Amino acid sequence: MPKEAMDYWEFFAADARRTGSELYGRLADGAVQDNNLREIAAHARKGQPHANLLFGAVHFLLLRGAAHPLRAFYPDLNEGRAEPGDPFPAFRDFVAAKRTEIENLIRAHVTNTNEVGRSALLHPGFQYLAARSGTPLNLIEIGPSAGLNLIWDHYGVRYLEGDGLRASIQPNAELVMECALRGGRIPPTGAVPAVHHRIGLELNPVDLTQDDDRDWLRALIWPDQVSRLTRLDKAIGLFRTQSPEIRKGDALALLPDALRMMPEDEPVCIYHTIALYQFSRDMRQALDDILTLAALRRPVWRLSFEGVDTARYILSLIRYHDGTREEHILANAHPHGSWIEWLA
C-alpha cells in the first residue's frame, strides 16, 4: 500500500473524529487497508479530497432512497438513531454493489460544501471589521458554493458557555445557530453591520433550484451530524428569498472586475471560509497580489477562515493599504462553526 495513501486516510479518520463524526472516522479507518475503496475514490478530479467525495457519493445514493443494510448506520436516515456495531462491512458491500454509480458521481462532482454554521464566525468577524473600517460593507465571497454564507447577516447566533447563554446576535431570526465559547472571551455581538453590495465568485456554483444540486449539497453533510442537515435546509429556504448574485468562473479571473464594481468610498472586503485548500501556492500568491494592487487605490480588507495545520482553523482579518499587508488573528474555531475561541 502506498504510504501517501495510507497517510491521507489516516489523517481523514483522525480529523473526522476531531470534528465530530465517529461514523466517518470508522469508515476512513477501513479504507486505510482497502485498496479497492481507495481506487474508487481516486476517480476524483485533481485537487479534490478523495474521502469527502467517496462518502458524499454513498450518502447521495442513500438519500435518494437506495435500499441496503448500510442505511441503518446513518442517523439522518433514521430520525437521529443508528444501528450499533461496525458500519464498515456494510459500507464496503454497498460500494461494491453501486460501484459504477459511485464512480460516476465522484467524477462529476466537487466538494462544494456550504457549511452555514461558519456564519457564527463571520458575524463577529464582520463586526470587528466594521468597527475599524466603517459601514456599509461591500462583500465579495470567494468560493461561496450555493451562496448560503453570502446571507450570513440574515441568521442569528446564540453563544453558549457551559449550560448557559452568554451572548446572542439576532436571537429572533428565522434561523438561529448555536456556537460554544472557549477561552472565556465573548466575540463582538453588537448591531449587525449594514451590507451595501454582496457578490460571490464560484467555479462550480450550486443551483438550489435543481434537485441534483440540492441533494448533492445535502449529501456532503456528515450523516451523524443531523443538526447540520436541519440547519442547511432552513438556510436554503431563506436563501430563496434573497438570491444574492453568484458569478460563475475562476475567482482570480473574476475578482478584479468585482472589485471595480464596488463603490470606492466604502469599505470592500473579500472573504472565504475553508476554500483556499483548493488553491495552489501560485494561486494564493496571485490572490494576494490582486488585493495588494487594488489597495493602491483604496483600502481593501480580507476576512479569512482557513486551516493553518492539520488541527487548527483560524479566523483572521487582513488589511491591504498602500502596498502593505497587516494581519490580525481574531479567533480559533471549529471548522463547522460549532465553537469559537475569540482572541482579538
C-alpha positions in Angstrom: 0.0 0.0 0.0 1.4 3.4 -0.9 2.5 5.3 2.2 1.0 8.6 1.0 -2.5 7.0 0.5 -2.4 5.5 4.0 -1.3 8.8 5.4 -4.2 10.6 3.8 -6.9 8.2 5.0 -5.4 8.1 8.5 -5.4 11.8 8.6 -9.1 12.0 7.5 -10.1 9.4 10.1 -8.5 11.4 12.9 -9.9 14.7 11.5 -13.4 13.3 11.2 -13.4 12.2 14.9 -11.9 15.5 15.9 -14.7 17.4 14.2 -17.4 15.1 15.5 -18.1 12.2 13.1 -17.3 8.8 14.6 -19.1 7.2 11.6 -16.8 8.7 9.0 -13.8 8.1 11.3 -14.6 4.4 11.3 -15.2 4.3 7.5 -11.9 6.0 6.9 -10.2 3.5 9.2 -11.5 0.8 7.0 -10.3 2.5 3.8 -6.7 2.6 5.2 -6.5 -1.1 4.5 -8.8 -1.3 1.5 -7.0 -0.8 -1.9 -10.3 -1.2 -3.8 -12.0 1.7 -2.0 -9.0 4.0 -2.5 -9.0 3.1 -6.2 -12.7 4.1 -6.5 -12.1 7.3 -4.6 -9.2 8.2 -6.8 -11.6 8.9 -9.7 -11.9 12.4 -8.1 -10.8 15.4 -10.1 -7.3 16.7 -9.4 -7.1 18.6 -6.1 -10.4 17.2 -4.8 -10.4 15.3 -1.5 -11.0 11.6 -2.1 -12.7 10.7 1.2 -15.3 13.5 1.1 -16.3 12.6 -2.5 -16.5 8.8 -1.8 -18.5 9.3 1.3 -20.6 12.0 -0.3 -21.5 9.8 -3.3 -22.6 7.0 -1.0 -24.7 9.4 1.1 -26.2 10.8 -2.0 -27.5 7.4 -3.2 -28.8 6.6 0.3 -30.6 10.0 0.5 -32.1 9.2 -2.9 -33.6 6.0 -1.4 -31.1 3.2 -2.2 -32.1 0.2 -0.2 -29.3 -1.5 1.7 -28.5 -2.5 5.3 -26.0 0.4 5.3 -28.9 2.7 5.8 -29.3 1.6 9.4 -25.9 3.1 10.3 -26.8 6.6 9.1 -28.6 8.6 11.8 -30.0 11.2 9.4 -32.0 8.4 7.7 -33.3 7.0 11.0 -34.6 10.0 12.9 -31.2 10.5 14.7 -30.7 6.9 15.6 -28.1 4.5 14.3 -27.5 0.7 14.3 -24.9 -0.3 16.9 -21.9 -2.2 15.7 -19.3 -1.8 12.9 -20.7 0.0 9.8 -17.6 -0.7 7.6 -18.6 -4.2 6.2 -22.0 -2.9 5.1 -20.3 0.2 3.6 -17.8 -1.9 1.6 -20.7 -4.1 0.4 -22.7 -1.1 -0.7 -19.8 0.4 -2.6 -19.2 -2.8 -4.4 -22.9 -3.1 -5.4 -23.1 0.5 -6.6 -19.5 0.9 -7.9 -20.4 2.3 -11.3 -22.9 4.9 -10.0 -20.5 5.9 -7.2 -17.5 6.4 -9.6 -19.7 8.5 -11.9 -20.8 10.7 -9.0 -17.2 11.1 -7.9 -16.1 12.1 -11.4 -18.9 14.6 -11.9 -18.8 16.4 -8.6 -16.6 18.6 -6.3 -16.7 19.2 -2.6 -18.6 22.5 -2.7 -19.9 22.1 0.8 -21.8 25.1 2.1 -21.5 24.9 5.9 -23.9 27.5 7.3 -22.5 27.2 10.8 -19.5 29.2 9.7 -21.7 32.3 9.7 -21.5 32.1 13.5 -17.8 33.1 12.9 -18.4 35.5 10.2 -20.8 37.6 12.3 -18.1 38.7 14.9 -15.5 38.9 12.1 -17.6 41.4 10.2 -18.4 43.3 13.3 -14.7 43.6 14.1 -14.1 44.8 10.5 -17.0 47.4 10.7 -15.6 48.9 13.9 -12.3 49.6 12.0 -13.5 50.4 8.5 -16.9 51.8 8.9 -20.1 50.8 7.1 -21.9 49.9 4.9 -19.8 46.9 3.9 -19.3 45.7 0.3 -18.5 42.0 0.2 -17.0 39.5 -2.2 -17.0 35.9 -1.3 -14.5 33.5 -2.9 -15.9 30.0 -3.3 -19.4 30.5 -1.9 -20.8 27.2 -3.3 -24.5 27.7 -3.1 -24.1 31.2 -1.5 -25.7 30.4 1.9 -22.9 32.3 3.7 -23.4 35.2 1.5 -26.5 35.9 3.6 -24.8 35.5 6.9 -26.4 38.6 8.3 -29.9 37.1 8.0 -29.0 34.4 10.5 -28.9 34.6 14.3 -26.4 33.2 16.7 -26.5 32.0 20.3 -23.1 31.9 22.0 -23.1 29.4 24.8 -20.7 28.7 27.7 -21.3 25.6 29.8 -25.0 25.3 30.2 -25.8 28.9 29.8 -26.3 31.6 27.2 -23.5 34.3 27.3 -24.5 36.4 24.3 -26.5 36.4 21.1 -27.0 38.1 17.8 -30.4 38.4 16.2 -32.0 35.8 18.5 -35.3 36.1 16.8 -34.1 35.4 13.3 -35.7 32.6 11.4 -32.5 30.5 11.6 -30.5 30.8 14.8 -27.4 28.6 15.2 -25.6 27.8 18.4 -21.9 28.2 18.9 -20.0 27.3 22.1 -17.5 29.7 23.6 -14.0 28.7 24.6 -11.3 30.7 26.4 -13.6 33.0 28.4 -13.8 35.9 25.9 -17.0 36.9 24.2 -16.7 37.9 20.5 -18.3 41.1 19.2 -22.1 40.8 19.4 -23.4 44.3 18.7 -25.5 45.6 15.9 -25.2 43.7 12.6 -23.3 45.8 10.1 -25.2 47.1 7.1 -24.2 45.5 3.8 -24.4 47.6 0.6 -23.3 45.1 -2.0 -22.5 41.4 -1.9 -21.4 39.0 -4.7 -20.0 35.5 -4.9 -17.3 34.2 -7.2 -17.6 30.4 -7.7 -16.0 28.0 -10.2 -18.7 25.3 -9.6 -21.9 27.1 -8.3 -24.7 25.1 -6.8 -28.1 25.7 -8.3 -30.5 25.3 -5.5 -33.4 25.1 -7.9 -32.1 21.8 -9.2 -32.8 18.6 -7.3 -29.5 17.0 -8.1 -27.5 20.1 -6.9 -29.6 20.4 -3.8 -29.3 16.7 -2.9 -25.5 16.7 -3.5 -25.2 19.7 -1.1 -27.1 17.7 1.5 -25.1 14.6 0.8 -21.9 16.4 1.7 -23.2 16.9 5.3 -21.9 14.2 7.6 -24.8 11.8 8.3 -24.2 11.6 12.0 -24.5 15.4 12.4 -28.2 15.7 11.9 -28.5 19.2 13.2 -26.2 20.4 10.4 -28.6 19.0 7.8 -31.6 20.6 9.5 -29.7 24.0 9.5 -28.9 23.6 5.9 -32.5 23.0 4.9 -33.6 26.1 6.8 -30.8 28.2 5.2 -31.8 27.0 1.7 -35.4 28.3 2.4 -34.0 31.7 3.5 -31.6 31.9 0.5 -34.5 31.6 -1.9 -36.0 34.9 -0.6 -32.7 36.7 -1.0 -30.8 35.2 -4.1 -27.6 37.2 -4.0 -25.6 37.3 -7.2 -23.1 34.5 -7.8 -20.8 34.8 -10.8 -19.6 31.5 -12.3 -15.9 31.2 -13.2 -12.4 31.3 -11.9 -12.4 33.6 -8.9 -9.0 35.0 -9.6 -10.1 36.0 -13.1 -13.4 37.5 -11.9 -12.0 39.3 -8.9 -10.5 42.4 -10.5 -13.8 43.3 -12.2 -15.8 42.5 -9.0 -13.5 44.9 -7.1 -14.0 47.6 -9.7 -17.8 47.5 -9.4 -17.7 48.3 -5.6 -18.0 51.9 -4.5 -14.5 53.4 -4.0 -15.6 55.5 -1.0 -16.9 52.5 1.0 -15.2 49.5 2.6 -14.7 46.4 0.5 -13.9 43.0 2.0 -13.1 39.8 0.3 -13.8 36.7 2.4 -13.6 33.0 2.2 -14.2 30.0 4.5 -12.2 26.8 4.0 -11.9 27.4 0.3 -8.2 28.0 -0.3 -7.2 24.4 0.3 -8.2 24.0 -3.4 -5.7 26.8 -4.4 -2.2 26.1 -5.4 0.7 28.1 -3.9 0.8 30.2 -7.0 -2.9 30.9 -6.9 -2.7 32.0 -3.3 0.1 34.4 -4.2 -2.0 35.7 -7.1 -4.9 36.4 -4.8 -2.5 38.4 -2.5 -1.1 40.3 -5.5 -4.6 41.2 -6.8 -5.6 42.6 -3.4 -2.3 44.4 -2.9 -2.7 46.1 -6.3 -6.4 47.0 -5.6 -5.4 48.6 -2.3 -3.2 51.1 -4.0 -6.4 53.0 -4.8 -8.5 52.2 -1.8 -8.3 50.2 1.5 -9.1 46.6 0.9 -9.9 44.0 3.7 -9.9 40.2 3.7 -11.7 38.1 6.2 -10.3 34.5 6.1 -11.3 31.3 7.9 -8.9 28.6 6.8 -6.9 25.7 8.2 -3.4 26.5 9.2 -2.3 23.0 10.0 -3.8 19.6 10.5 -5.7 20.5 13.6 -6.2 24.3 13.7 -8.6 26.6 11.9 -8.0 30.4 12.2 -10.3 33.4 11.6 -8.2 36.3 10.6 -8.6 39.8 9.2 -6.0 41.2 6.8 -5.9 44.9 5.8 -4.2 45.8 2.5 -3.3 49.5 2.2 -0.7 51.4 0.1 1.3 48.2 -0.7 1.3 46.9 2.9 -0.4 43.9 4.4 -1.4 43.8 8.1 -3.0 40.7 9.6 -4.9 40.4 12.8 -5.7 36.9 14.2 -9.2 37.0 15.5 -10.1 33.5 16.7 -9.5 29.8 16.7 -12.7 27.9 15.8 -14.2 24.6 14.8 -14.3 24.1 11.0 -18.1 23.8 11.1 -18.6 26.8 13.4 -19.7 24.8 16.5 -17.3 26.6 18.8 -15.1 29.7 18.8 -12.2 30.9 20.9 -12.1 34.7 20.5 -8.5 36.0 20.6 -8.6 39.6 19.3 
